[in-house]
Amino acid sequence: VFVVNVLYVVGFLQWLGDVLSPFMHMAFGLPGEASIALIIGFLRKDLAVGMLLPLGLSAAQLVIAATVLTIYFPCIATFTVLIKELGIKGMAASASIMVATAVTVGFILRIILLGV
């Protein structure tokens, strides 16, 4: 929680949210602020889900965001275990597959639930 608060106070999360906003809207049909929740999900999944609530997302958008959040990348504890078990290269390959899968599934859900 401390790291999240520091990133928030220094404005890094807002900056990253602004940078990712066009991608979030185009790929997933979500507002840019949802990207902050996805970033936080790397540190704490439970906190990230809670951050979606004040965004006023529709039910379809919540399904998309929660699904992408669940698939896209493990929390930092799992990330550490992946490095230990697979090494840096194996973890990078695994992470790439997870991110690609999450983006693909999120995009497909956007088409199904929100239309094109």
Biopython code that builds the backbone (N, CA, C, O; Angstrom):
import numpy as np
from Bio.PDB.StructureBuilder import StructureBuilder

atoms = [
    (1, "VAL", "N", (0.830, -1.185, 0.000)),
    (1, "VAL", "CA", (0.000, 0.000, 0.000)),
    (1, "VAL", "C", (0.875, 1.249, 0.000)),
    (1, "VAL", "O", (0.532, 2.253, -0.625)),
    (2, "PHE", "N", (1.994, 1.186, 0.695)),
    (2, "PHE", "CA", (2.902, 2.334, 0.748)),
    (2, "PHE", "C", (3.385, 2.722, -0.648)),
    (2, "PHE", "O", (3.383, 3.898, -1.011)),
    (3, "VAL", "N", (3.797, 1.721, -1.425)),
    (3, "VAL", "CA", (4.301, 1.981, -2.779)),
    (3, "VAL", "C", (3.208, 2.607, -3.639)),
    (3, "VAL", "O", (3.469, 3.543, -4.395)),
    (4, "VAL", "N", (1.997, 2.098, -3.525)),
    (4, "VAL", "CA", (0.868, 2.637, -4.284)),
    (4, "VAL", "C", (0.646, 4.097, -3.920)),
    (4, "VAL", "O", (0.447, 4.934, -4.801)),
    (5, "ASN", "N", (0.679, 4.405, -2.639)),
    (5, "ASN", "CA", (0.482, 5.788, -2.193)),
    (5, "ASN", "C", (1.585, 6.710, -2.700)),
    (5, "ASN", "O", (1.307, 7.838, -3.108)),
    (6, "VAL", "N", (2.809, 6.253, -2.681)),
    (6, "VAL", "CA", (3.919, 7.063, -3.183)),
    (6, "VAL", "C", (3.741, 7.330, -4.677)),
    (6, "VAL", "O", (3.899, 8.464, -5.128)),
    (7, "LEU", "N", (3.415, 6.300, -5.438)),
    (7, "LEU", "CA", (3.200, 6.473, -6.878)),
    (7, "LEU", "C", (2.050, 7.432, -7.164)),
    (7, "LEU", "O", (2.094, 8.198, -8.126)),
    (8, "TYR", "N", (1.028, 7.384, -6.325)),
    (8, "TYR", "CA", (-0.121, 8.275, -6.498)),
    (8, "TYR", "C", (0.256, 9.716, -6.171)),
    (8, "TYR", "O", (-0.073, 10.633, -6.924)),
    (9, "VAL", "N", (0.945, 9.916, -5.051)),
    (9, "VAL", "CA", (1.292, 11.264, -4.597)),
    (9, "VAL", "C", (2.239, 11.954, -5.573)),
    (9, "VAL", "O", (2.087, 13.148, -5.828)),
    (10, "VAL", "N", (3.202, 11.237, -6.118)),
    (10, "VAL", "CA", (4.144, 11.867, -7.045)),
    (10, "VAL", "C", (3.540, 12.081, -8.433)),
    (10, "VAL", "O", (4.176, 12.691, -9.292)),
    (11, "GLY", "N", (2.329, 11.589, -8.660)),
    (11, "GLY", "CA", (1.641, 11.817, -9.925)),
    (11, "GLY", "C", (1.954, 10.809, -11.013)),
    (11, "GLY", "O", (1.497, 10.958, -12.147)),
    (12, "PHE", "N", (2.726, 9.786, -10.683)),
    (12, "PHE", "CA", (3.104, 8.796, -11.692)),
    (12, "PHE", "C", (1.893, 8.029, -12.208)),
    (12, "PHE", "O", (1.775, 7.787, -13.409)),
    (13, "LEU", "N", (0.999, 7.648, -11.311)),
    (13, "LEU", "CA", (-0.177, 6.874, -11.736)),
    (13, "LEU", "C", (-1.074, 7.700, -12.653)),
    (13, "LEU", "O", (-1.603, 7.180, -13.636)),
    (14, "GLN", "N", (-1.247, 8.980, -12.338)),
    (14, "GLN", "CA", (-2.076, 9.837, -13.187)),
    (14, "GLN", "C", (-1.440, 10.004, -14.564)),
    (14, "GLN", "O", (-2.127, 9.944, -15.584)),
    (15, "TRP", "N", (-0.131, 10.214, -14.589)),
    (15, "TRP", "CA", (0.579, 10.354, -15.856)),
    (15, "TRP", "C", (0.444, 9.089, -16.703)),
    (15, "TRP", "O", (0.144, 9.161, -17.895)),
    (16, "LEU", "N", (0.665, 7.937, -16.083)),
    (16, "LEU", "CA", (0.560, 6.673, -16.805)),
    (16, "LEU", "C", (-0.869, 6.431, -17.283)),
    (16, "LEU", "O", (-1.081, 5.906, -18.376)),
    (17, "GLY", "N", (-1.849, 6.815, -16.461)),
    (17, "GLY", "CA", (-3.247, 6.704, -16.862)),
    (17, "GLY", "C", (-3.549, 7.551, -18.087)),
    (17, "GLY", "O", (-4.276, 7.123, -18.983)),
    (18, "ASP", "N", (-2.983, 8.766, -18.123)),
    (18, "ASP", "CA", (-3.176, 9.644, -19.279)),
    (18, "ASP", "C", (-2.539, 9.053, -20.536)),
    (18, "ASP", "O", (-3.107, 9.136, -21.625)),
    (19, "VAL", "N", (-1.367, 8.462, -20.381)),
    (19, "VAL", "CA", (-0.665, 7.864, -21.520)),
    (19, "VAL", "C", (-1.439, 6.661, -22.063)),
    (19, "VAL", "O", (-1.545, 6.481, -23.277)),
    (20, "LEU", "N", (-1.977, 5.842, -21.159)),
    (20, "LEU", "CA", (-2.670, 4.615, -21.568)),
    (20, "LEU", "C", (-4.142, 4.821, -21.921)),
    (20, "LEU", "O", (-4.788, 3.904, -22.428)),
    (21, "SER", "N", (-4.672, 6.000, -21.662)),
    (21, "SER", "CA", (-6.098, 6.263, -21.873)),
    (21, "SER", "C", (-6.584, 5.938, -23.287)),
    (21, "SER", "O", (-7.601, 5.258, -23.422)),
    (22, "PRO", "N", (-5.908, 6.390, -24.342)),
    (22, "PRO", "CA", (-6.396, 6.059, -25.692)),
    (22, "PRO", "C", (-6.441, 4.551, -25.952)),
    (22, "PRO", "O", (-7.379, 4.054, -26.575)),
    (23, "PHE", "N", (-5.427, 3.829, -25.475)),
    (23, "PHE", "CA", (-5.400, 2.380, -25.656)),
    (23, "PHE", "C", (-6.540, 1.716, -24.895)),
    (23, "PHE", "O", (-7.202, 0.823, -25.423)),
    (24, "MET", "N", (-6.774, 2.147, -23.659)),
    (24, "MET", "CA", (-7.840, 1.557, -22.839)),
    (24, "MET", "C", (-9.197, 1.732, -23.513)),
    (24, "MET", "O", (-10.019, 0.816, -23.528)),
    (25, "HIS", "N", (-9.416, 2.909, -24.065)),
    (25, "HIS", "CA", (-10.702, 3.175, -24.709)),
    (25, "HIS", "C", (-10.839, 2.378, -26.006)),
    (25, "HIS", "O", (-11.881, 1.773, -26.259)),
    (26, "MET", "N", (-9.793, 2.379, -26.820)),
    (26, "MET", "CA", (-9.851, 1.686, -28.106)),
    (26, "MET", "C", (-9.936, 0.168, -27.933)),
    (26, "MET", "O", (-10.769, -0.482, -28.566)),
    (27, "ALA", "N", (-9.088, -0.392, -27.087)),
    (27, "ALA", "CA", (-9.008, -1.847, -26.970)),
    (27, "ALA", "C", (-10.119, -2.444, -26.124)),
    (27, "ALA", "O", (-10.666, -3.492, -26.467)),
    (28, "PHE", "N", (-10.460, -1.780, -25.014)),
    (28, "PHE", "CA", (-11.378, -2.385, -24.055)),
    (28, "PHE", "C", (-12.681, -1.620, -23.850)),
    (28, "PHE", "O", (-13.585, -2.117, -23.178)),
    (29, "GLY", "N", (-12.793, -0.423, -24.415)),
    (29, "GLY", "CA", (-13.995, 0.373, -24.195)),
    (29, "GLY", "C", (-14.094, 0.897, -22.773)),
    (29, "GLY", "O", (-15.191, 1.114, -22.260)),
    (30, "LEU", "N", (-12.947, 1.098, -22.140)),
    (30, "LEU", "CA", (-12.906, 1.558, -20.753)),
    (30, "LEU", "C", (-12.332, 2.969, -20.686)),
    (30, "LEU", "O", (-11.551, 3.359, -21.554)),
    (31, "PRO", "N", (-12.710, 3.737, -19.665)),
    (31, "PRO", "CA", (-12.104, 5.059, -19.498)),
    (31, "PRO", "C", (-10.633, 4.927, -19.109)),
    (31, "PRO", "O", (-10.212, 3.893, -18.591)),
    (32, "GLY", "N", (-9.868, 5.964, -19.358)),
    (32, "GLY", "CA", (-8.442, 5.943, -19.053)),
    (32, "GLY", "C", (-8.132, 5.687, -17.596)),
    (32, "GLY", "O", (-7.097, 5.106, -17.271)),
    (33, "GLU", "N", (-9.023, 6.118, -16.709)),
    (33, "GLU", "CA", (-8.800, 5.926, -15.274)),
    (33, "GLU", "C", (-8.729, 4.444, -14.908)),
    (33, "GLU", "O", (-8.125, 4.084, -13.898)),
    (34, "ALA", "N", (-9.335, 3.596, -15.714)),
    (34, "ALA", "CA", (-9.295, 2.154, -15.443)),
    (34, "ALA", "C", (-7.879, 1.606, -15.587)),
    (34, "ALA", "O", (-7.552, 0.574, -15.002)),
    (35, "SER", "N", (-7.039, 2.289, -16.359)),
    (35, "SER", "CA", (-5.657, 1.827, -16.505)),
    (35, "SER", "C", (-4.908, 1.906, -15.183)),
    (35, "SER", "O", (-4.015, 1.098, -14.925)),
    (36, "ILE", "N", (-5.263, 2.869, -14.347)),
    (36, "ILE", "CA", (-4.624, 2.976, -13.035)),
    (36, "ILE", "C", (-4.937, 1.735, -12.210)),
    (36, "ILE", "O", (-4.060, 1.205, -11.529)),
    (37, "ALA", "N", (-6.175, 1.272, -12.267)),
    (37, "ALA", "CA", (-6.547, 0.058, -11.531)),
    (37, "ALA", "C", (-5.766, -1.147, -12.046)),
    (37, "ALA", "O", (-5.354, -2.001, -11.260)),
    (38, "LEU", "N", (-5.561, -1.223, -13.350)),
    (38, "LEU", "CA", (-4.798, -2.342, -13.908)),
    (38, "LEU", "C", (-3.335, -2.291, -13.470)),
    (38, "LEU", "O", (-2.720, -3.327, -13.217)),
    (39, "ILE", "N", (-2.790, -1.099, -13.385)),
    (39, "ILE", "CA", (-1.409, -0.944, -12.926)),
    (39, "ILE", "C", (-1.293, -1.349, -11.456)),
    (39, "ILE", "O", (-0.359, -2.050, -11.066)),
    (40, "ILE", "N", (-2.245, -0.902, -10.656)),
    (40, "ILE", "CA", (-2.262, -1.243, -9.231)),
    (40, "ILE", "C", (-2.412, -2.756, -9.066)),
    (40, "ILE", "O", (-1.913, -3.328, -8.097)),
    (41, "GLY", "N", (-3.090, -3.395, -10.000)),
    (41, "GLY", "CA", (-3.298, -4.838, -9.927)),
    (41, "GLY", "C", (-2.011, -5.631, -9.868)),
    (41, "GLY", "O", (-1.988, -6.742, -9.340)),
    (42, "PHE", "N", (-0.940, -5.072, -10.406)),
    (42, "PHE", "CA", (0.354, -5.742, -10.315)),
    (42, "PHE", "C", (0.813, -5.825, -8.861)),
    (42, "PHE", "O", (1.438, -6.803, -8.452)),
    (43, "LEU", "N", (0.497, -4.795, -8.092)),
    (43, "LEU", "CA", (0.909, -4.776, -6.688)),
    (43, "LEU", "C", (-0.108, -5.461, -5.785)),
    (43, "LEU", "O", (0.251, -6.250, -4.911)),
    (44, "ARG", "N", (-1.399, -5.145, -6.010)),
    (44, "ARG", "CA", (-2.453, -5.716, -5.159)),
    (44, "ARG", "C", (-3.727, -5.881, -5.974)),
    (44, "ARG", "O", (-4.378, -4.895, -6.319)),
    (45, "LYS", "N", (-4.082, -7.117, -6.281)),
    (45, "LYS", "CA", (-5.281, -7.399, -7.081)),
    (45, "LYS", "C", (-6.547, -6.938, -6.364)),
    (45, "LYS", "O", (-7.430, -6.354, -6.990)),
    (46, "ASP", "N", (-6.646, -7.191, -5.063)),
    (46, "ASP", "CA", (-7.854, -6.834, -4.330)),
    (46, "ASP", "C", (-8.082, -5.326, -4.323)),
    (46, "ASP", "O", (-9.222, -4.874, -4.433)),
    (47, "LEU", "N", (-7.031, -4.559, -4.198)),
    (47, "LEU", "CA", (-7.139, -3.109, -4.218)),
    (47, "LEU", "C", (-7.563, -2.622, -5.604)),
    (47, "LEU", "O", (-8.343, -1.677, -5.724)),
    (48, "ALA", "N", (-7.051, -3.264, -6.636)),
    (48, "ALA", "CA", (-7.366, -2.869, -8.006)),
    (48, "ALA", "C", (-8.849, -3.032, -8.312)),
    (48, "ALA", "O", (-9.451, -2.169, -8.951)),
    (49, "VAL", "N", (-9.435, -4.125, -7.864)),
    (49, "VAL", "CA", (-10.867, -4.344, -8.095)),
    (49, "VAL", "C", (-11.675, -3.256, -7.394)),
    (49, "VAL", "O", (-12.646, -2.743, -7.951)),
    (50, "GLY", "N", (-11.280, -2.910, -6.192)),
    (50, "GLY", "CA", (-11.965, -1.848, -5.458)),
    (50, "GLY", "C", (-11.850, -0.495, -6.133)),
    (50, "GLY", "O", (-12.743, 0.341, -5.998)),
    (51, "MET", "N", (-10.761, -0.265, -6.858)),
    (51, "MET", "CA", (-10.574, 1.012, -7.548)),
    (51, "MET", "C", (-11.487, 1.160, -8.759)),
    (51, "MET", "O", (-11.673, 2.269, -9.258)),
    (52, "LEU", "N", (-12.055, 0.066, -9.232)),
    (52, "LEU", "CA", (-12.970, 0.144, -10.375)),
    (52, "LEU", "C", (-14.325, 0.712, -9.968)),
    (52, "LEU", "O", (-15.026, 1.306, -10.787)),
    (53, "LEU", "N", (-14.687, 0.532, -8.717)),
    (53, "LEU", "CA", (-16.015, 0.917, -8.243)),
    (53, "LEU", "C", (-16.350, 2.392, -8.458)),
    (53, "LEU", "O", (-17.416, 2.685, -9.001)),
    (54, "PRO", "N", (-15.491, 3.338, -8.058)),
    (54, "PRO", "CA", (-15.860, 4.750, -8.202)),
    (54, "PRO", "C", (-15.841, 5.274, -9.637)),
    (54, "PRO", "O", (-16.181, 6.434, -9.869)),
    (55, "LEU", "N", (-15.458, 4.456, -10.588)),
    (55, "LEU", "CA", (-15.378, 4.918, -11.973)),
    (55, "LEU", "C", (-16.734, 4.971, -12.663)),
    (55, "LEU", "O", (-16.847, 5.519, -13.760)),
    (56, "GLY", "N", (-17.759, 4.412, -12.041)),
    (56, "GLY", "CA", (-19.094, 4.441, -12.633)),
    (56, "GLY", "C", (-19.195, 3.640, -13.916)),
    (56, "GLY", "O", (-19.875, 4.050, -14.857)),
    (57, "LEU", "N", (-18.527, 2.510, -13.960)),
    (57, "LEU", "CA", (-18.546, 1.676, -15.160)),
    (57, "LEU", "C", (-19.869, 0.933, -15.278)),
    (57, "LEU", "O", (-20.518, 0.628, -14.278)),
    (58, "SER", "N", (-20.255, 0.649, -16.508)),
    (58, "SER", "CA", (-21.443, -0.172, -16.740)),
    (58, "SER", "C", (-21.113, -1.612, -16.356)),
    (58, "SER", "O", (-19.954, -1.952, -16.121)),
    (59, "ALA", "N", (-22.140, -2.448, -16.296)),
    (59, "ALA", "CA", (-21.920, -3.861, -15.960)),
    (59, "ALA", "C", (-20.994, -4.517, -16.980)),
    (59, "ALA", "O", (-20.117, -5.297, -16.609)),
    (60, "ALA", "N", (-21.182, -4.208, -18.256)),
    (60, "ALA", "CA", (-20.335, -4.789, -19.302)),
    (60, "ALA", "C", (-18.888, -4.331, -19.140)),
    (60, "ALA", "O", (-17.965, -5.133, -19.280)),
    (61, "GLN", "N", (-18.687, -3.054, -18.847)),
    (61, "GLN", "CA", (-17.332, -2.543, -18.646)),
    (61, "GLN", "C", (-16.670, -3.174, -17.421)),
    (61, "GLN", "O", (-15.473, -3.461, -17.436)),
    (62, "LEU", "N", (-17.450, -3.387, -16.365)),
    (62, "LEU", "CA", (-16.904, -4.040, -15.173)),
    (62, "LEU", "C", (-16.471, -5.472, -15.474)),
    (62, "LEU", "O", (-15.440, -5.930, -14.982)),
    (63, "VAL", "N", (-17.259, -6.173, -16.279)),
    (63, "VAL", "CA", (-16.891, -7.538, -16.663)),
    (63, "VAL", "C", (-15.581, -7.522, -17.448)),
    (63, "VAL", "O", (-14.694, -8.339, -17.200)),
    (64, "ILE", "N", (-15.461, -6.598, -18.388)),
    (64, "ILE", "CA", (-14.239, -6.496, -19.190)),
    (64, "ILE", "C", (-13.042, -6.173, -18.296)),
    (64, "ILE", "O", (-12.009, -6.839, -18.368)),
    (65, "ALA", "N", (-13.184, -5.155, -17.460)),
    (65, "ALA", "CA", (-12.074, -4.731, -16.597)),
    (65, "ALA", "C", (-11.661, -5.832, -15.626)),
    (65, "ALA", "O", (-10.469, -6.090, -15.453)),
    (66, "ALA", "N", (-12.627, -6.479, -14.997)),
    (66, "ALA", "CA", (-12.310, -7.537, -14.031)),
    (66, "ALA", "C", (-11.658, -8.734, -14.716)),
    (66, "ALA", "O", (-10.757, -9.357, -14.155)),
    (67, "THR", "N", (-12.109, -9.053, -15.921)),
    (67, "THR", "CA", (-11.526, -10.180, -16.655)),
    (67, "THR", "C", (-10.086, -9.881, -17.052)),
    (67, "THR", "O", (-9.198, -10.711, -16.858)),
    (68, "VAL", "N", (-9.857, -8.699, -17.607)),
    (68, "VAL", "CA", (-8.496, -8.315, -17.995)),
    (68, "VAL", "C", (-7.602, -8.266, -16.761)),
    (68, "VAL", "O", (-6.465, -8.738, -16.795)),
    (69, "LEU", "N", (-8.106, -7.701, -15.682)),
    (69, "LEU", "CA", (-7.337, -7.620, -14.439)),
    (69, "LEU", "C", (-6.957, -9.002, -13.923)),
    (69, "LEU", "O", (-5.853, -9.197, -13.415)),
    (70, "THR", "N", (-7.851, -9.939, -14.052)),
    (70, "THR", "CA", (-7.593, -11.294, -13.575)),
    (70, "THR", "C", (-6.546, -12.010, -14.425)),
    (70, "THR", "O", (-5.721, -12.757, -13.900)),
    (71, "ILE", "N", (-6.581, -11.781, -15.733)),
    (71, "ILE", "CA", (-5.708, -12.518, -16.649)),
    (71, "ILE", "C", (-4.350, -11.857, -16.853)),
    (71, "ILE", "O", (-3.343, -12.553, -16.980)),
    (72, "TYR", "N", (-4.303, -10.529, -16.888)),
    (72, "TYR", "CA", (-3.165, -9.859, -17.506)),
    (72, "TYR", "C", (-1.803, -10.095, -16.868)),
    (72, "TYR", "O", (-0.819, -10.237, -17.594)),
    (73, "PHE", "N", (-1.705, -10.141, -15.576)),
    (73, "PHE", "CA", (-0.399, -10.332, -14.961)),
    (73, "PHE", "C", (-0.598, -10.738, -13.524)),
    (73, "PHE", "O", (-1.528, -10.265, -12.871)),
    (74, "PRO", "N", (0.245, -11.596, -13.022)),
    (74, "PRO", "CA", (0.091, -12.006, -11.625)),
    (74, "PRO", "C", (0.491, -10.875, -10.684)),
    (74, "PRO", "O", (1.122, -9.903, -11.099)),
    (75, "CYS", "N", (0.127, -11.008, -9.443)),
    (75, "CYS", "CA", (0.550, -10.025, -8.455)),
    (75, "CYS", "C", (2.060, -10.148, -8.251)),
    (75, "CYS", "O", (2.689, -11.080, -8.749)),
    (76, "ILE", "N", (2.614, -9.223, -7.534)),
    (76, "ILE", "CA", (4.069, -9.173, -7.377)),
    (76, "ILE", "C", (4.622, -10.424, -6.694)),
    (76, "ILE", "O", (5.741, -10.841, -6.991)),
    (77, "ALA", "N", (3.857, -11.025, -5.789)),
    (77, "ALA", "CA", (4.326, -12.245, -5.121)),
    (77, "ALA", "C", (4.474, -13.388, -6.131)),
    (77, "ALA", "O", (5.472, -14.109, -6.115)),
    (78, "THR", "N", (3.489, -13.547, -6.999)),
    (78, "THR", "CA", (3.556, -14.587, -8.028)),
    (78, "THR", "C", (4.668, -14.279, -9.023)),
    (78, "THR", "O", (5.370, -15.180, -9.483)),
    (79, "PHE", "N", (4.819, -13.017, -9.345)),
    (79, "PHE", "CA", (5.880, -12.556, -10.238)),
    (79, "PHE", "C", (7.249, -12.977, -9.691)),
    (79, "PHE", "O", (8.104, -13.443, -10.444)),
    (80, "THR", "N", (7.450, -12.813, -8.400)),
    (80, "THR", "CA", (8.707, -13.188, -7.760)),
    (80, "THR", "C", (8.944, -14.694, -7.842)),
    (80, "THR", "O", (10.061, -15.139, -8.105)),
    (81, "VAL", "N", (7.897, -15.470, -7.616)),
    (81, "VAL", "CA", (8.018, -16.929, -7.705)),
    (81, "VAL", "C", (8.327, -17.350, -9.141)),
    (81, "VAL", "O", (9.126, -18.259, -9.363)),
    (82, "LEU", "N", (7.695, -16.689, -10.119)),
    (82, "LEU", "CA", (7.980, -17.006, -11.525)),
    (82, "LEU", "C", (9.450, -16.773, -11.859)),
    (82, "LEU", "O", (10.064, -17.573, -12.564)),
    (83, "ILE", "N", (10.006, -15.688, -11.357)),
    (83, "ILE", "CA", (11.426, -15.415, -11.605)),
    (83, "ILE", "C", (12.284, -16.510, -10.978)),
    (83, "ILE", "O", (13.241, -16.990, -11.586)),
    (84, "LYS", "N", (11.932, -16.895, -9.765)),
    (84, "LYS", "CA", (12.710, -17.923, -9.063)),
    (84, "LYS", "C", (12.622, -19.275, -9.780)),
    (84, "LYS", "O", (13.623, -19.978, -9.916)),
    (85, "GLU", "N", (11.425, -19.627, -10.231)),
    (85, "GLU", "CA", (11.211, -20.937, -10.854)),
    (85, "GLU", "C", (11.640, -20.992, -12.321)),
    (85, "GLU", "O", (12.214, -21.987, -12.763)),
    (86, "LEU", "N", (11.362, -19.926, -13.076)),
    (86, "LEU", "CA", (11.595, -19.942, -14.522)),
    (86, "LEU", "C", (12.810, -19.145, -14.964)),
    (86, "LEU", "O", (13.271, -19.294, -16.095)),
    (87, "GLY", "N", (13.327, -18.308, -14.095)),
    (87, "GLY", "CA", (14.398, -17.402, -14.482)),
    (87, "GLY", "C", (13.803, -16.178, -15.170)),
    (87, "GLY", "O", (12.604, -16.125, -15.444)),
    (88, "ILE", "N", (14.648, -15.211, -15.439)),
    (88, "ILE", "CA", (14.187, -13.954, -16.043)),
    (88, "ILE", "C", (13.594, -14.190, -17.432)),
    (88, "ILE", "O", (12.525, -13.665, -17.744)),
    (89, "LYS", "N", (14.274, -14.972, -18.264)),
    (89, "LYS", "CA", (13.779, -15.219, -19.624)),
    (89, "LYS", "C", (12.439, -15.946, -19.612)),
    (89, "LYS", "O", (11.513, -15.565, -20.328)),
    (90, "GLY", "N", (12.341, -16.980, -18.804)),
    (90, "GLY", "CA", (11.094, -17.733, -18.718)),
    (90, "GLY", "C", (9.954, -16.892, -18.180)),
    (90, "GLY", "O", (8.821, -16.988, -18.652)),
    (91, "MET", "N", (10.261, -16.063, -17.184)),
    (91, "MET", "CA", (9.238, -15.177, -16.635)),
    (91, "MET", "C", (8.800, -14.158, -17.678)),
    (91, "MET", "O", (7.609, -13.873, -17.803)),
    (92, "ALA", "N", (9.753, -13.608, -18.428)),
    (92, "ALA", "CA", (9.416, -12.632, -19.464)),
    (92, "ALA", "C", (8.534, -13.264, -20.541)),
    (92, "ALA", "O", (7.577, -12.644, -21.004)),
    (93, "ALA", "N", (8.853, -14.478, -20.932)),
    (93, "ALA", "CA", (8.027, -15.179, -21.922)),
    (93, "ALA", "C", (6.637, -15.440, -21.367)),
    (93, "ALA", "O", (5.639, -15.232, -22.057)),
    (94, "SER", "N", (6.571, -15.890, -20.136)),
    (94, "SER", "CA", (5.289, -16.157, -19.493)),
    (94, "SER", "C", (4.463, -14.880, -19.364)),
    (94, "SER", "O", (3.262, -14.882, -19.633)),
    (95, "ALA", "N", (5.107, -13.800, -18.954)),
    (95, "ALA", "CA", (4.415, -12.517, -18.804)),
    (95, "ALA", "C", (3.909, -12.012, -20.153)),
    (95, "ALA", "O", (2.804, -11.477, -20.242)),
    (96, "SER", "N", (4.709, -12.179, -21.193)),
    (96, "SER", "CA", (4.289, -11.749, -22.535)),
    (96, "SER", "C", (3.045, -12.502, -22.986)),
    (96, "SER", "O", (2.127, -11.913, -23.556)),
    (97, "ILE", "N", (3.022, -13.793, -22.731)),
    (97, "ILE", "CA", (1.852, -14.600, -23.095)),
    (97, "ILE", "C", (0.625, -14.145, -22.310)),
    (97, "ILE", "O", (-0.466, -14.037, -22.869)),
    (98, "MET", "N", (0.802, -13.876, -21.011)),
    (98, "MET", "CA", (-0.332, -13.430, -20.188)),
    (98, "MET", "C", (-0.875, -12.086, -20.654)),
    (98, "MET", "O", (-2.088, -11.902, -20.745)),
    (99, "VAL", "N", (0.018, -11.150, -20.948)),
    (99, "VAL", "CA", (-0.422, -9.828, -21.399)),
    (99, "VAL", "C", (-1.117, -9.935, -22.752)),
    (99, "VAL", "O", (-2.171, -9.334, -22.952)),
    (100, "ALA", "N", (-0.542, -10.691, -23.680)),
    (100, "ALA", "CA", (-1.165, -10.867, -25.000)),
    (100, "ALA", "C", (-2.535, -11.527, -24.876)),
    (100, "ALA", "O", (-3.479, -11.138, -25.565)),
    (101, "THR", "N", (-2.643, -12.511, -24.011)),
    (101, "THR", "CA", (-3.930, -13.179, -23.792)),
    (101, "THR", "C", (-4.944, -12.217, -23.197)),
    (101, "THR", "O", (-6.097, -12.188, -23.625)),
    (102, "ALA", "N", (-4.527, -11.434, -22.219)),
    (102, "ALA", "CA", (-5.441, -10.486, -21.574)),
    (102, "ALA", "C", (-5.943, -9.441, -22.562)),
    (102, "ALA", "O", (-7.131, -9.119, -22.577)),
    (103, "VAL", "N", (-5.043, -8.910, -23.389)),
    (103, "VAL", "CA", (-5.452, -7.906, -24.379)),
    (103, "VAL", "C", (-6.409, -8.523, -25.388)),
    (103, "VAL", "O", (-7.415, -7.907, -25.741)),
    (104, "THR", "N", (-6.114, -9.721, -25.855)),
    (104, "THR", "CA", (-6.981, -10.396, -26.823)),
    (104, "THR", "C", (-8.359, -10.670, -26.235)),
    (104, "THR", "O", (-9.375, -10.374, -26.863)),
    (105, "VAL", "N", (-8.394, -11.234, -25.036)),
    (105, "VAL", "CA", (-9.675, -11.540, -24.389)),
    (105, "VAL", "C", (-10.450, -10.253, -24.111)),
    (105, "VAL", "O", (-11.660, -10.202, -24.335)),
    (106, "GLY", "N", (-9.768, -9.214, -23.625)),
    (106, "GLY", "CA", (-10.433, -7.937, -23.364)),
    (106, "GLY", "C", (-11.023, -7.331, -24.625)),
    (106, "GLY", "O", (-12.136, -6.805, -24.601)),
    (107, "PHE", "N", (-10.285, -7.400, -25.728)),
    (107, "PHE", "CA", (-10.762, -6.872, -27.001)),
    (107, "PHE", "C", (-11.978, -7.652, -27.488)),
    (107, "PHE", "O", (-12.957, -7.060, -27.944)),
    (108, "ILE", "N", (-11.918, -8.971, -27.393)),
    (108, "ILE", "CA", (-13.052, -9.807, -27.810)),
    (108, "ILE", "C", (-14.273, -9.524, -26.936)),
    (108, "ILE", "O", (-15.391, -9.427, -27.444)),
    (109, "LEU", "N", (-14.066, -9.392, -25.635)),
    (109, "LEU", "CA", (-15.186, -9.063, -24.741)),
    (109, "LEU", "C", (-15.782, -7.702, -25.080)),
    (109, "LEU", "O", (-17.000, -7.525, -25.033)),
    (110, "ARG", "N", (-14.926, -6.738, -25.423)),
    (110, "ARG", "CA", (-15.438, -5.419, -25.812)),
    (110, "ARG", "C", (-16.349, -5.524, -27.027)),
    (110, "ARG", "O", (-17.410, -4.901, -27.070)),
    (111, "ILE", "N", (-15.934, -6.311, -28.011)),
    (111, "ILE", "CA", (-16.751, -6.483, -29.213)),
    (111, "ILE", "C", (-18.070, -7.172, -28.867)),
    (111, "ILE", "O", (-19.129, -6.760, -29.339)),
    (112, "ILE", "N", (-18.008, -8.215, -28.048)),
    (112, "ILE", "CA", (-19.215, -8.967, -27.693)),
    (112, "ILE", "C", (-20.156, -8.140, -26.817)),
    (112, "ILE", "O", (-21.359, -8.093, -27.072)),
    (113, "LEU", "N", (-19.614, -7.491, -25.788)),
    (113, "LEU", "CA", (-20.460, -6.819, -24.796)),
    (113, "LEU", "C", (-20.810, -5.376, -25.141)),
    (113, "LEU", "O", (-21.899, -4.907, -24.810)),
    (114, "LEU", "N", (-19.899, -4.672, -25.801)),
    (114, "LEU", "CA", (-20.134, -3.255, -26.088)),
    (114, "LEU", "C", (-20.356, -2.974, -27.565)),
    (114, "LEU", "O", (-20.781, -1.877, -27.929)),
    (115, "GLY", "N", (-20.078, -3.933, -28.407)),
    (115, "GLY", "CA", (-20.163, -3.701, -29.848)),
    (115, "GLY", "C", (-18.868, -3.090, -30.339)),
    (115, "GLY", "O", (-17.957, -2.823, -29.555)),
    (116, "VAL", "N", (-18.792, -2.873, -31.628)),
    (116, "VAL", "CA", (-17.546, -2.368, -32.222)),
    (116, "VAL", "C", (-17.400, -0.924, -32.044)),
    (116, "VAL", "O", (-16.408, -0.345, -32.486)),
]
sb = StructureBuilder()
sb.init_structure("model")
sb.init_model(0)
sb.init_chain("A")
sb.init_seg("    ")
for serial, (resi, resn, name, xyz) in enumerate(atoms, 1):
    if name == "N":
        sb.init_residue(resn, " ", resi, " ")
    sb.init_atom(name, np.array(xyz, "f"), 0.0, 1.0, " ", f" {name:<3s}", serial, name[0])
structure = sb.get_structure()
